[in-house]
Every structure is written in structure tokens, then in C-alpha cells.
């Protein structure tokens, strides 16, 4: 019975982890990318929406992400000094500019 409660507690803890969708802005080393997460908040006095952004260091185990990709990321245990997020999946790949067509 203690196993059952510990599994339920683990599942409840996992469910509380944050998931975000952001854009890859740079590859900052092996298996590390920087993801910019854009969001809007209301101004405290005037109420107009203000654009804000947060840059997160994310673990990309497969080295599959390129700058411009939209990725889904999830919170995880600390992997290094700055990395607390990991890539779940690539939502949309970056469109390449300047492809020559024959």
C-alpha cells in the first residue's frame, strides 16, 4: 500500500511541472539551446497589455533543434548551473530563407 501512495504522490508531483512553448533563439553549446518565451501581462495601473519575454536555457539531448524552431519544453531537475528545462518535442521547424529553386 505504501508503494501505491508513493506512485500516486509521484504522479501528482509530475503533473505540477510547467510546460511552455517558445522559440529557439540560439544554440549555446553541445546539447544546450536558448529558448525565448514571449508572454503578455496587464500594466498594473493602466491595464494595457505589455509584451514580456524570458530566455531559458534548455537541454536538447538529441541536438535536433535549430534557431527559429518552435519547441515545447518542460520543467525538470537542475541539469547544470542554468539548465532547468528540457525539450519535449519540436512543434514547428524553422523555415529556411533564400533557398534557390531551379
Biopython code that builds the backbone (N, CA, C, O; Angstrom):
import numpy as np
from Bio.PDB.StructureBuilder import StructureBuilder

atoms = [
    (1, "UNK", "N", (0.817, -1.186, 0.000)),
    (1, "UNK", "CA", (0.000, 0.000, 0.000)),
    (1, "UNK", "C", (0.864, 1.254, 0.000)),
    (1, "UNK", "O", (0.478, 2.263, -0.589)),
    (2, "UNK", "N", (2.020, 1.211, 0.646)),
    (2, "UNK", "CA", (2.906, 2.369, 0.645)),
    (2, "UNK", "C", (3.455, 2.637, -0.750)),
    (2, "UNK", "O", (3.683, 3.788, -1.121)),
    (3, "UNK", "N", (3.671, 1.562, -1.532)),
    (3, "UNK", "CA", (4.111, 1.742, -2.915)),
    (3, "UNK", "C", (3.062, 2.489, -3.724)),
    (3, "UNK", "O", (3.382, 3.366, -4.527)),
    (4, "UNK", "N", (1.804, 2.128, -3.498)),
    (4, "UNK", "CA", (0.712, 2.744, -4.228)),
    (4, "UNK", "C", (0.611, 4.241, -3.931)),
    (4, "UNK", "O", (0.406, 5.044, -4.841)),
    (5, "UNK", "N", (0.755, 4.610, -2.666)),
    (5, "UNK", "CA", (0.696, 6.030, -2.308)),
    (5, "UNK", "C", (1.900, 6.783, -2.831)),
    (5, "UNK", "O", (1.771, 7.935, -3.246)),
    (6, "UNK", "N", (3.072, 6.160, -2.820)),
    (6, "UNK", "CA", (4.254, 6.850, -3.330)),
    (6, "UNK", "C", (4.154, 7.059, -4.837)),
    (6, "UNK", "O", (4.590, 8.093, -5.342)),
    (7, "UNK", "N", (3.585, 6.090, -5.567)),
    (7, "UNK", "CA", (3.393, 6.260, -7.008)),
    (7, "UNK", "C", (2.381, 7.358, -7.299)),
    (7, "UNK", "O", (2.560, 8.142, -8.231)),
    (8, "UNK", "N", (1.317, 7.415, -6.499)),
    (8, "UNK", "CA", (0.319, 8.460, -6.674)),
    (8, "UNK", "C", (0.920, 9.825, -6.368)),
    (8, "UNK", "O", (0.649, 10.795, -7.076)),
    (9, "UNK", "N", (1.731, 9.905, -5.324)),
    (9, "UNK", "CA", (2.378, 11.162, -4.964)),
    (9, "UNK", "C", (3.334, 11.602, -6.059)),
    (9, "UNK", "O", (3.418, 12.788, -6.375)),
    (10, "UNK", "N", (4.061, 10.643, -6.644)),
    (10, "UNK", "CA", (4.976, 10.962, -7.729)),
    (10, "UNK", "C", (4.210, 11.474, -8.945)),
    (10, "UNK", "O", (4.620, 12.448, -9.576)),
    (11, "UNK", "N", (3.102, 10.819, -9.272)),
    (11, "UNK", "CA", (2.297, 11.242, -10.418)),
    (11, "UNK", "C", (1.720, 12.635, -10.177)),
    (11, "UNK", "O", (1.661, 13.445, -11.102)),
    (12, "UNK", "N", (1.299, 12.921, -8.956)),
    (12, "UNK", "CA", (0.751, 14.243, -8.648)),
    (12, "UNK", "C", (1.837, 15.310, -8.749)),
    (12, "UNK", "O", (1.572, 16.414, -9.225)),
    (13, "UNK", "N", (3.059, 14.998, -8.308)),
    (13, "UNK", "CA", (4.168, 15.931, -8.399)),
    (13, "UNK", "C", (4.526, 16.177, -9.860)),
    (13, "UNK", "O", (4.780, 17.317, -10.250)),
    (14, "UNK", "N", (4.548, 15.134, -10.661)),
    (14, "UNK", "CA", (4.878, 15.276, -12.083)),
    (14, "UNK", "C", (3.843, 16.134, -12.801)),
    (14, "UNK", "O", (4.181, 16.890, -13.712)),
    (15, "UNK", "N", (2.594, 16.018, -12.394)),
    (15, "UNK", "CA", (1.530, 16.761, -13.059)),
    (15, "UNK", "C", (1.685, 18.262, -12.846)),
    (15, "UNK", "O", (1.168, 19.044, -13.644)),
    (16, "UNK", "N", (2.374, 18.685, -11.805)),
    (16, "UNK", "CA", (2.520, 20.101, -11.494)),
    (16, "UNK", "C", (3.651, 20.769, -12.268)),
    (16, "UNK", "O", (3.817, 21.985, -12.170)),
    (17, "UNK", "N", (4.429, 20.013, -13.030)),
    (17, "UNK", "CA", (5.532, 20.600, -13.779)),
    (17, "UNK", "C", (5.018, 21.475, -14.904)),
    (17, "UNK", "O", (4.017, 21.155, -15.546)),
    (18, "UNK", "N", (5.707, 22.581, -15.141)),
    (18, "UNK", "CA", (5.262, 23.535, -16.150)),
    (18, "UNK", "C", (5.645, 23.064, -17.551)),
    (18, "UNK", "O", (6.696, 22.452, -17.747)),
    (19, "UNK", "N", (4.783, 23.356, -18.517)),
    (19, "UNK", "CA", (5.041, 23.131, -19.937)),
    (19, "UNK", "C", (4.877, 24.463, -20.643)),
    (19, "UNK", "O", (3.902, 25.176, -20.406)),
    (20, "UNK", "N", (5.821, 24.806, -21.510)),
    (20, "UNK", "CA", (5.771, 26.059, -22.257)),
    (20, "UNK", "C", (6.088, 25.794, -23.723)),
    (20, "UNK", "O", (6.689, 24.775, -24.065)),
    (21, "UNK", "N", (5.682, 26.713, -24.577)),
    (21, "UNK", "CA", (6.063, 26.674, -25.984)),
    (21, "UNK", "C", (6.807, 27.974, -26.274)),
    (21, "UNK", "O", (6.303, 29.066, -26.007)),
    (22, "UNK", "N", (8.013, 27.840, -26.824)),
    (22, "UNK", "CA", (8.833, 29.005, -27.118)),
    (22, "UNK", "C", (9.606, 28.821, -28.405)),
    (22, "UNK", "O", (9.499, 27.792, -29.072)),
    (23, "UNK", "N", (10.391, 29.841, -28.745)),
    (23, "UNK", "CA", (11.169, 29.834, -29.986)),
    (23, "UNK", "C", (12.650, 29.718, -29.665)),
    (23, "UNK", "O", (13.159, 30.409, -28.783)),
    (24, "UNK", "N", (13.340, 28.842, -30.387)),
    (24, "UNK", "CA", (14.780, 28.664, -30.200)),
    (24, "UNK", "C", (15.480, 29.888, -30.783)),
    (24, "UNK", "O", (15.302, 30.218, -31.955)),
    (25, "UNK", "N", (16.283, 30.560, -29.947)),
    (25, "UNK", "CA", (16.984, 31.744, -30.423)),
    (25, "UNK", "C", (18.446, 31.472, -30.717)),
    (25, "UNK", "O", (19.028, 32.120, -31.587)),
    (26, "UNK", "N", (19.061, 30.516, -30.005)),
    (26, "UNK", "CA", (20.452, 30.191, -30.313)),
    (26, "UNK", "C", (20.816, 28.817, -29.775)),
    (26, "UNK", "O", (20.159, 28.272, -28.889)),
    (27, "UNK", "N", (21.884, 28.280, -30.341)),
    (27, "UNK", "CA", (22.462, 27.036, -29.839)),
    (27, "UNK", "C", (23.698, 27.453, -29.058)),
    (27, "UNK", "O", (24.669, 27.937, -29.641)),
    (28, "UNK", "N", (23.670, 27.272, -27.766)),
    (28, "UNK", "CA", (24.756, 27.799, -26.940)),
    (28, "UNK", "C", (25.657, 26.692, -26.407)),
    (28, "UNK", "O", (26.055, 26.721, -25.242)),
    (29, "UNK", "N", (25.974, 25.736, -27.235)),
    (29, "UNK", "CA", (26.865, 24.670, -26.805)),
    (29, "UNK", "C", (26.285, 23.314, -27.151)),
    (29, "UNK", "O", (25.198, 23.220, -27.721)),
    (30, "UNK", "N", (27.014, 22.268, -26.806)),
    (30, "UNK", "CA", (26.566, 20.911, -27.087)),
    (30, "UNK", "C", (25.378, 20.569, -26.191)),
    (30, "UNK", "O", (25.464, 20.676, -24.968)),
    (31, "UNK", "N", (24.259, 20.154, -26.813)),
    (31, "UNK", "CA", (23.043, 19.740, -26.113)),
    (31, "UNK", "C", (22.381, 20.850, -25.308)),
    (31, "UNK", "O", (21.612, 20.568, -24.388)),
    (32, "UNK", "N", (22.665, 22.102, -25.638)),
    (32, "UNK", "CA", (22.053, 23.231, -24.950)),
    (32, "UNK", "C", (21.548, 24.232, -25.975)),
    (32, "UNK", "O", (22.249, 24.569, -26.929)),
    (33, "UNK", "N", (20.327, 24.701, -25.769)),
    (33, "UNK", "CA", (19.754, 25.735, -26.617)),
    (33, "UNK", "C", (19.171, 26.827, -25.721)),
    (33, "UNK", "O", (18.903, 26.606, -24.541)),
    (34, "UNK", "N", (18.983, 28.005, -26.306)),
    (34, "UNK", "CA", (18.296, 29.086, -25.605)),
    (34, "UNK", "C", (16.927, 29.244, -26.242)),
    (34, "UNK", "O", (16.807, 29.386, -27.459)),
    (35, "UNK", "N", (15.903, 29.218, -25.412)),
    (35, "UNK", "CA", (14.533, 29.350, -25.882)),
    (35, "UNK", "C", (13.955, 30.631, -25.309)),
    (35, "UNK", "O", (14.045, 30.875, -24.106)),
    (36, "UNK", "N", (13.356, 31.456, -26.175)),
    (36, "UNK", "CA", (12.704, 32.675, -25.731)),
    (36, "UNK", "C", (11.214, 32.406, -25.627)),
    (36, "UNK", "O", (10.577, 31.950, -26.577)),
    (37, "UNK", "N", (10.667, 32.703, -24.441)),
    (37, "UNK", "CA", (9.252, 32.522, -24.170)),
    (37, "UNK", "C", (8.613, 33.898, -24.082)),
    (37, "UNK", "O", (8.944, 34.677, -23.189)),
    (38, "UNK", "N", (7.690, 34.211, -25.009)),
    (38, "UNK", "CA", (7.005, 35.502, -25.039)),
    (38, "UNK", "C", (5.662, 35.380, -24.340)),
    (38, "UNK", "O", (4.958, 34.384, -24.506)),
    (39, "UNK", "N", (5.305, 36.403, -23.552)),
    (39, "UNK", "CA", (4.004, 36.427, -22.891)),
    (39, "UNK", "C", (3.572, 37.870, -22.691)),
    (39, "UNK", "O", (4.377, 38.788, -22.841)),
    (40, "UNK", "N", (2.314, 38.072, -22.355)),
    (40, "UNK", "CA", (1.778, 39.417, -22.129)),
    (40, "UNK", "C", (1.182, 39.483, -20.731)),
    (40, "UNK", "O", (0.562, 38.534, -20.251)),
    (41, "UNK", "N", (1.391, 40.646, -20.083)),
    (41, "UNK", "CA", (0.798, 40.886, -18.775)),
    (41, "UNK", "C", (0.110, 42.250, -18.806)),
    (41, "UNK", "O", (0.528, 43.126, -19.562)),
    (42, "UNK", "N", (-0.929, 42.446, -18.006)),
    (42, "UNK", "CA", (-1.551, 43.770, -17.968)),
    (42, "UNK", "C", (-0.703, 44.744, -17.155)),
    (42, "UNK", "O", (-0.107, 44.369, -16.145)),
    (43, "UNK", "N", (-0.656, 45.989, -17.603)),
    (43, "UNK", "CA", (0.055, 47.023, -16.861)),
    (43, "UNK", "C", (-0.650, 47.219, -15.520)),
    (43, "UNK", "O", (-1.880, 47.258, -15.478)),
    (44, "UNK", "N", (0.108, 47.345, -14.416)),
    (44, "UNK", "CA", (-0.525, 47.412, -13.096)),
    (44, "UNK", "C", (-1.462, 48.607, -12.903)),
    (44, "UNK", "O", (-2.417, 48.511, -12.131)),
    (45, "UNK", "N", (-1.216, 49.718, -13.577)),
    (45, "UNK", "CA", (-2.052, 50.903, -13.398)),
    (45, "UNK", "C", (-3.017, 51.089, -14.563)),
    (45, "UNK", "O", (-4.213, 51.292, -14.352)),
    (46, "UNK", "N", (-2.505, 51.022, -15.793)),
    (46, "UNK", "CA", (-3.302, 51.378, -16.955)),
    (46, "UNK", "C", (-4.052, 50.204, -17.581)),
    (46, "UNK", "O", (-5.011, 50.419, -18.322)),
    (47, "UNK", "N", (-3.644, 48.986, -17.304)),
    (47, "UNK", "CA", (-4.357, 47.814, -17.806)),
    (47, "UNK", "C", (-3.999, 47.382, -19.212)),
    (47, "UNK", "O", (-4.413, 46.305, -19.640)),
    (48, "UNK", "N", (-3.235, 48.194, -19.955)),
    (48, "UNK", "CA", (-2.831, 47.817, -21.306)),
    (48, "UNK", "C", (-1.874, 46.628, -21.227)),
    (48, "UNK", "O", (-1.051, 46.543, -20.316)),
    (49, "UNK", "N", (-1.991, 45.710, -22.192)),
    (49, "UNK", "CA", (-1.108, 44.542, -22.197)),
    (49, "UNK", "C", (0.307, 44.940, -22.594)),
    (49, "UNK", "O", (0.508, 45.680, -23.557)),
    (50, "UNK", "N", (1.278, 44.444, -21.846)),
    (50, "UNK", "CA", (2.690, 44.710, -22.098)),
    (50, "UNK", "C", (3.339, 43.409, -22.530)),
    (50, "UNK", "O", (3.113, 42.363, -21.921)),
    (51, "UNK", "N", (4.154, 43.473, -23.591)),
    (51, "UNK", "CA", (4.875, 42.279, -24.047)),
    (51, "UNK", "C", (6.108, 42.072, -23.177)),
    (51, "UNK", "O", (6.842, 43.019, -22.892)),
    (52, "UNK", "N", (6.328, 40.850, -22.766)),
    (52, "UNK", "CA", (7.496, 40.473, -21.986)),
    (52, "UNK", "C", (8.097, 39.209, -22.595)),
    (52, "UNK", "O", (7.441, 38.484, -23.343)),
    (53, "UNK", "N", (9.358, 38.968, -22.255)),
    (53, "UNK", "CA", (9.999, 37.734, -22.723)),
    (53, "UNK", "C", (10.932, 37.212, -21.642)),
    (53, "UNK", "O", (11.444, 37.969, -20.817)),
    (54, "UNK", "N", (11.137, 35.917, -21.667)),
    (54, "UNK", "CA", (12.065, 35.260, -20.765)),
    (54, "UNK", "C", (12.942, 34.337, -21.605)),
    (54, "UNK", "O", (12.433, 33.599, -22.448)),
    (55, "UNK", "N", (14.245, 34.371, -21.383)),
    (55, "UNK", "CA", (15.172, 33.485, -22.090)),
    (55, "UNK", "C", (15.535, 32.349, -21.147)),
    (55, "UNK", "O", (16.012, 32.578, -20.035)),
    (56, "UNK", "N", (15.303, 31.115, -21.604)),
    (56, "UNK", "CA", (15.543, 29.927, -20.793)),
    (56, "UNK", "C", (16.629, 29.074, -21.436)),
    (56, "UNK", "O", (16.681, 28.948, -22.659)),
    (57, "UNK", "N", (17.486, 28.496, -20.624)),
    (57, "UNK", "CA", (18.477, 27.535, -21.099)),
    (57, "UNK", "C", (17.837, 26.159, -21.022)),
    (57, "UNK", "O", (17.346, 25.750, -19.970)),
    (58, "UNK", "N", (17.845, 25.444, -22.151)),
    (58, "UNK", "CA", (17.098, 24.200, -22.276)),
    (58, "UNK", "C", (18.013, 23.077, -22.732)),
    (58, "UNK", "O", (18.900, 23.282, -23.561)),
    (59, "UNK", "N", (17.789, 21.873, -22.179)),
    (59, "UNK", "CA", (18.572, 20.688, -22.543)),
    (59, "UNK", "C", (17.969, 20.048, -23.784)),
    (59, "UNK", "O", (16.795, 19.677, -23.785)),
    (60, "UNK", "N", (18.764, 19.915, -24.840)),
    (60, "UNK", "CA", (18.354, 19.281, -26.098)),
    (60, "UNK", "C", (19.241, 18.059, -26.291)),
    (60, "UNK", "O", (20.304, 18.150, -26.904)),
    (61, "UNK", "N", (18.806, 16.923, -25.772)),
    (61, "UNK", "CA", (19.640, 15.721, -25.761)),
    (61, "UNK", "C", (20.001, 15.241, -27.165)),
    (61, "UNK", "O", (21.094, 14.713, -27.370)),
    (62, "UNK", "N", (19.104, 15.416, -28.131)),
    (62, "UNK", "CA", (19.338, 14.908, -29.487)),
    (62, "UNK", "C", (20.046, 15.909, -30.392)),
    (62, "UNK", "O", (20.369, 15.570, -31.530)),
    (63, "UNK", "N", (20.296, 17.125, -29.929)),
    (63, "UNK", "CA", (20.867, 18.193, -30.750)),
    (63, "UNK", "C", (20.062, 18.397, -32.033)),
    (63, "UNK", "O", (20.630, 18.643, -33.097)),
    (64, "UNK", "N", (18.729, 18.294, -31.925)),
    (64, "UNK", "CA", (17.864, 18.350, -33.091)),
    (64, "UNK", "C", (17.325, 19.745, -33.379)),
    (64, "UNK", "O", (16.886, 20.005, -34.499)),
    (65, "UNK", "N", (17.345, 20.639, -32.415)),
    (65, "UNK", "CA", (16.736, 21.963, -32.579)),
    (65, "UNK", "C", (17.683, 22.943, -33.254)),
    (65, "UNK", "O", (18.892, 22.936, -33.026)),
    (66, "UNK", "N", (17.085, 23.792, -34.100)),
    (66, "UNK", "CA", (17.835, 24.835, -34.784)),
    (66, "UNK", "C", (17.215, 26.177, -34.423)),
    (66, "UNK", "O", (16.053, 26.220, -34.018)),
    (67, "UNK", "N", (17.955, 27.270, -34.557)),
    (67, "UNK", "CA", (17.363, 28.583, -34.309)),
    (67, "UNK", "C", (16.157, 28.828, -35.213)),
    (67, "UNK", "O", (16.207, 28.574, -36.417)),
    (68, "UNK", "N", (15.094, 29.316, -34.626)),
    (68, "UNK", "CA", (13.862, 29.562, -35.363)),
    (68, "UNK", "C", (12.794, 28.509, -35.137)),
    (68, "UNK", "O", (11.624, 28.754, -35.431)),
    (69, "UNK", "N", (13.164, 27.338, -34.622)),
    (69, "UNK", "CA", (12.195, 26.277, -34.345)),
    (69, "UNK", "C", (11.305, 26.671, -33.175)),
    (69, "UNK", "O", (11.744, 27.358, -32.253)),
    (70, "UNK", "N", (10.057, 26.233, -33.219)),
    (70, "UNK", "CA", (9.169, 26.362, -32.062)),
    (70, "UNK", "C", (9.199, 25.029, -31.342)),
    (70, "UNK", "O", (8.983, 23.980, -31.948)),
    (71, "UNK", "N", (9.469, 25.075, -30.041)),
    (71, "UNK", "CA", (9.599, 23.839, -29.272)),
    (71, "UNK", "C", (8.722, 23.881, -28.027)),
    (71, "UNK", "O", (8.444, 24.943, -27.469)),
    (72, "UNK", "N", (8.299, 22.699, -27.614)),
    (72, "UNK", "CA", (7.597, 22.556, -26.343)),
    (72, "UNK", "C", (8.626, 22.102, -25.323)),
    (72, "UNK", "O", (9.359, 21.141, -25.558)),
    (73, "UNK", "N", (8.682, 22.796, -24.180)),
    (73, "UNK", "CA", (9.672, 22.473, -23.154)),
    (73, "UNK", "C", (8.962, 22.188, -21.845)),
    (73, "UNK", "O", (7.842, 22.645, -21.617)),
    (74, "UNK", "N", (9.628, 21.427, -20.986)),
    (74, "UNK", "CA", (9.053, 21.065, -19.689)),
    (74, "UNK", "C", (10.087, 21.288, -18.598)),
    (74, "UNK", "O", (11.290, 21.155, -18.823)),
    (75, "UNK", "N", (9.605, 21.625, -17.430)),
    (75, "UNK", "CA", (10.459, 21.815, -16.271)),
    (75, "UNK", "C", (11.065, 20.476, -15.871)),
    (75, "UNK", "O", (10.428, 19.432, -16.016)),
    (76, "UNK", "N", (12.287, 20.506, -15.372)),
    (76, "UNK", "CA", (12.945, 19.271, -14.936)),
    (76, "UNK", "C", (13.897, 19.596, -13.788)),
    (76, "UNK", "O", (14.005, 20.748, -13.368)),
    (77, "UNK", "N", (14.571, 18.595, -13.296)),
    (77, "UNK", "CA", (15.541, 18.816, -12.220)),
    (77, "UNK", "C", (16.705, 19.653, -12.754)),
    (77, "UNK", "O", (16.901, 19.709, -13.968)),
    (78, "UNK", "N", (17.473, 20.299, -11.894)),
    (78, "UNK", "CA", (18.624, 21.068, -12.378)),
    (78, "UNK", "C", (19.642, 20.165, -13.086)),
    (78, "UNK", "O", (20.126, 19.189, -12.513)),
    (79, "UNK", "N", (19.955, 20.505, -14.331)),
    (79, "UNK", "CA", (20.917, 19.728, -15.109)),
    (79, "UNK", "C", (22.290, 20.385, -15.126)),
    (79, "UNK", "O", (23.294, 19.710, -15.352)),
    (80, "UNK", "N", (22.346, 21.681, -14.892)),
    (80, "UNK", "CA", (23.601, 22.415, -14.787)),
    (80, "UNK", "C", (23.298, 23.699, -14.033)),
    (80, "UNK", "O", (22.233, 23.835, -13.431)),
    (81, "UNK", "N", (24.224, 24.628, -14.065)),
    (81, "UNK", "CA", (24.043, 25.882, -13.331)),
    (81, "UNK", "C", (22.792, 26.641, -13.795)),
    (81, "UNK", "O", (22.074, 27.210, -12.973)),
    (82, "UNK", "N", (22.531, 26.651, -15.096)),
    (82, "UNK", "CA", (21.408, 27.417, -15.629)),
    (82, "UNK", "C", (20.284, 26.567, -16.218)),
    (82, "UNK", "O", (19.159, 27.052, -16.348)),
    (83, "UNK", "N", (20.559, 25.316, -16.575)),
    (83, "UNK", "CA", (19.560, 24.493, -17.264)),
    (83, "UNK", "C", (18.594, 23.834, -16.282)),
    (83, "UNK", "O", (18.985, 23.012, -15.454)),
    (84, "UNK", "N", (17.293, 24.226, -16.401)),
    (84, "UNK", "CA", (16.242, 23.619, -15.598)),
    (84, "UNK", "C", (15.066, 23.176, -16.459)),
    (84, "UNK", "O", (14.001, 22.852, -15.934)),
    (85, "UNK", "N", (15.246, 23.159, -17.761)),
    (85, "UNK", "CA", (14.202, 22.794, -18.708)),
    (85, "UNK", "C", (14.751, 21.784, -19.699)),
    (85, "UNK", "O", (15.962, 21.704, -19.902)),
    (86, "UNK", "N", (13.855, 21.004, -20.323)),
    (86, "UNK", "CA", (14.249, 20.037, -21.353)),
    (86, "UNK", "C", (13.262, 20.112, -22.505)),
    (86, "UNK", "O", (12.111, 20.506, -22.320)),
    (87, "UNK", "N", (13.711, 19.735, -23.684)),
    (87, "UNK", "CA", (12.856, 19.748, -24.871)),
    (87, "UNK", "C", (11.947, 18.533, -24.831)),
    (87, "UNK", "O", (12.415, 17.408, -24.654)),
    (88, "UNK", "N", (10.639, 18.754, -24.996)),
    (88, "UNK", "CA", (9.684, 17.657, -25.080)),
    (88, "UNK", "C", (9.507, 17.248, -26.533)),
    (88, "UNK", "O", (9.596, 16.069, -26.876)),
    (89, "UNK", "N", (9.250, 18.259, -27.400)),
    (89, "UNK", "CA", (9.084, 17.979, -28.830)),
    (89, "UNK", "C", (9.265, 19.267, -29.617)),
    (89, "UNK", "O", (9.161, 20.368, -29.076)),
    (90, "UNK", "N", (9.537, 19.104, -30.905)),
    (90, "UNK", "CA", (9.626, 20.240, -31.813)),
    (90, "UNK", "C", (8.240, 20.432, -32.411)),
    (90, "UNK", "O", (7.741, 19.558, -33.119)),
    (91, "UNK", "N", (7.619, 21.569, -32.130)),
    (91, "UNK", "CA", (6.265, 21.845, -32.599)),
    (91, "UNK", "C", (6.284, 22.235, -34.072)),
    (91, "UNK", "O", (5.475, 21.746, -34.861)),
    (92, "UNK", "N", (7.215, 23.120, -34.439)),
    (92, "UNK", "CA", (7.296, 23.621, -35.808)),
    (92, "UNK", "C", (8.754, 23.887, -36.139)),
    (92, "UNK", "O", (9.469, 24.514, -35.358)),
    (93, "UNK", "N", (9.195, 23.409, -37.300)),
    (93, "UNK", "CA", (10.580, 23.633, -37.687)),
    (93, "UNK", "C", (10.724, 25.001, -38.344)),
    (93, "UNK", "O", (9.755, 25.552, -38.865)),
    (94, "UNK", "N", (11.925, 25.539, -38.316)),
    (94, "UNK", "CA", (12.200, 26.867, -38.883)),
    (94, "UNK", "C", (12.140, 26.802, -40.398)),
    (94, "UNK", "O", (12.585, 25.837, -41.019)),
    (95, "UNK", "N", (11.588, 27.838, -40.966)),
    (95, "UNK", "CA", (11.553, 27.945, -42.421)),
    (95, "UNK", "C", (12.870, 28.544, -42.876)),
    (95, "UNK", "O", (13.290, 29.585, -42.371)),
    (96, "UNK", "N", (13.525, 27.892, -43.830)),
    (96, "UNK", "CA", (14.798, 28.391, -44.327)),
    (96, "UNK", "C", (14.534, 29.497, -45.341)),
    (96, "UNK", "O", (13.629, 29.389, -46.168)),
    (97, "UNK", "N", (15.314, 30.541, -45.275)),
    (97, "UNK", "CA", (15.177, 31.696, -46.163)),
    (97, "UNK", "C", (16.267, 31.640, -47.214)),
    (97, "UNK", "O", (17.414, 31.322, -46.901)),
    (98, "UNK", "N", (15.922, 31.946, -48.462)),
    (98, "UNK", "CA", (16.911, 32.046, -49.514)),
    (98, "UNK", "C", (17.251, 30.735, -50.195)),
    (98, "UNK", "O", (18.346, 30.580, -50.736)),
    (99, "UNK", "N", (16.307, 29.775, -50.170)),
    (99, "UNK", "CA", (16.569, 28.532, -50.884)),
    (99, "UNK", "C", (16.471, 28.809, -52.393)),
    (99, "UNK", "O", (15.521, 29.438, -52.859)),
    (100, "UNK", "N", (17.451, 28.338, -53.129)),
    (100, "UNK", "CA", (17.457, 28.537, -54.576)),
    (100, "UNK", "C", (16.657, 27.426, -55.237)),
    (100, "UNK", "O", (16.906, 26.245, -54.997)),
    (101, "UNK", "N", (15.687, 27.811, -56.077)),
    (101, "UNK", "CA", (14.952, 26.799, -56.829)),
    (101, "UNK", "C", (15.331, 26.880, -58.292)),
    (101, "UNK", "O", (15.459, 27.961, -58.867)),
    (102, "UNK", "N", (15.508, 25.709, -58.876)),
    (102, "UNK", "CA", (15.978, 25.659, -60.261)),
    (102, "UNK", "C", (14.857, 25.729, -61.243)),
    (102, "UNK", "O", (15.091, 25.698, -62.451)),
]
sb = StructureBuilder()
sb.init_structure("model")
sb.init_model(0)
sb.init_chain("A")
sb.init_seg("    ")
for serial, (resi, resn, name, xyz) in enumerate(atoms, 1):
    if name == "N":
        sb.init_residue(resn, " ", resi, " ")
    sb.init_atom(name, np.array(xyz, "f"), 0.0, 1.0, " ", f" {name:<3s}", serial, name[0])
structure = sb.get_structure()
